[in-house]
């Protein structure tokens, strides 16, 4: 549909981290581990950093022909930032309550 390099090369990286964080939060919430939810900027930053390490460094060990890309790392952190902003906005007062309790 499009020849845009950002759409083809980085959109999946931008959405990967929010997807992983959202799924992790669902599992943590279902297991009643509310205090471990990935909602604070530091936790989201940590999730993006771990994702970057796994996909950009760990992938080379698994598949030596993989090529690391520094813009992928930027995309992972962008996705994490977007997740944090959306979660903070959509949860509203619930986010403030959670932050006060577990923060």
Secondary structure, 3 states (H helix, E strand, C coil): CCCCHHHHHCHHHHHHHHHHHHHHHHHHHHCCCHHHCCCCHHHHHHHHHHHHHHHHHHHHHHCCCCCCCHHHHHHHHHHHHHHHHHHHHHHCHHHHHHHHHHC
